[in-house]
Amino acid sequence: MIAVANAVTYCGARPVLVDCDPATFNLDAESLPKKAGRKTKAVIAVHTYGHPADLGQIAGFCRKRGLRLIEDAAEALGGSFQGRALGTLGDAGIYSFYANKVITTGEGGMVVTDSRALAERARFLRDFAFSKERHFWHEEVGYNYRMSGLQAAVGLAQLERLARLQAARNRNARAYRDALEGVPGLNLSHSSQGHANWVFGAVVEPKFGISRDELRGFLARQGIETRGFFIPIHRQPAYQRMFAGERYPVSEFLGDNGLYFPASSALTGKEIGYICAMVRRARSSR
Ligand SMILES: Cc1ncc(COP(=O)(O)O)c(C=O)c1O
């Protein structure tokens, strides 16, 4: 997701890309040592679509190399890794409360950390880096990344609903899985313990008979909106020059062939049944 590279670029650092692990669709822990160089300061592990990245191996590598680990749990609120909440295993974790997330405040998000110093630093930077000693004095360039009191009030009310919203997402994922398991050429491997089930994704492989885009077109004609997986960052016009000549075959394959299905926590079992029946019909329509 482009925000991950942008966050690095905004602070004057250079993002380094690592390909995806085909099993988790997240950062490939095996490729990490090859990409972490002398200047590397931190690793961002993104729990894409709510699926936990391989934090065991990634955190181990960061410890060994003295690197900071930031978890991007924007899509993974409610998920876990070995029983611990996603977003809480690294030096810092972030969540997004944008309108399409598990809980929302319209816009906005949250940083969590165990470190007092980091929390203090984040509070300082989000509020124009106002000096504590002197009014309207700024020794650094800060940001206006504040959440308003109104949004925070909505967020607190949303937190009370988190368990219910999460249960609905888990129910959706189970219903999709039960109905689509075993469809030839539809790879649903993107699932494991602790998945936050923000969305339910699938990768369309050649055995499915029609392409991902043909499937999306067929479903659109039945009134079913789907989204393709993220287009890899090195292919984005904003970053093409920075990553010219670099190849990330797994990300490219996922970007070209992955899609996810409607994911609202308000979906009914009947609606999911219809969507899955149409996926099967698309296959036999070739
Ligand atoms: C993985 C990931 N990281 C970061 C963000 C950015 O979050 P926000 O929109 O709250 O800035 C998003 C999505 O919005 C995301 O999906």
PDBQT file of the ligand as one rigid body, heavy atoms in Angstrom, charges set to zero:
ROOT
HETATM    1  C1  LIG A 301      -1.377  -0.976   5.031  1.00  0.00    +0.000 C 
HETATM    2  C2  LIG A 301      -1.785   0.468   5.145  1.00  0.00    +0.000 A 
HETATM    3  N1  LIG A 301      -0.937   1.339   5.703  1.00  0.00    +0.000 NA
HETATM    4  C3  LIG A 301      -1.270   2.634   5.853  1.00  0.00    +0.000 A 
HETATM    5  C4  LIG A 301      -2.497   3.108   5.448  1.00  0.00    +0.000 A 
HETATM    6  C5  LIG A 301      -2.776   4.560   5.623  1.00  0.00    +0.000 C 
HETATM    7  O1  LIG A 301      -3.696   4.795   6.611  1.00  0.00    +0.000 OA
HETATM    8  P1  LIG A 301      -4.492   6.195   6.635  1.00  0.00    +0.000 P 
HETATM    9  O2  LIG A 301      -5.424   6.194   5.461  1.00  0.00    +0.000 OA
HETATM   10  O3  LIG A 301      -5.225   6.170   7.941  1.00  0.00    +0.000 OA
HETATM   11  O4  LIG A 301      -3.470   7.262   6.553  1.00  0.00    +0.000 OA
HETATM   12  C6  LIG A 301      -3.416   2.235   4.856  1.00  0.00    +0.000 A 
HETATM   13  C7  LIG A 301      -4.737   2.600   4.371  1.00  0.00    +0.000 C 
HETATM   14  O5  LIG A 301      -5.392   3.553   4.430  1.00  0.00    +0.000 OA
HETATM   15  C8  LIG A 301      -3.051   0.874   4.705  1.00  0.00    +0.000 A 
HETATM   16  O6  LIG A 301      -3.902   0.023   4.143  1.00  0.00    +0.000 OA
ENDROOT
TORSDOF 0
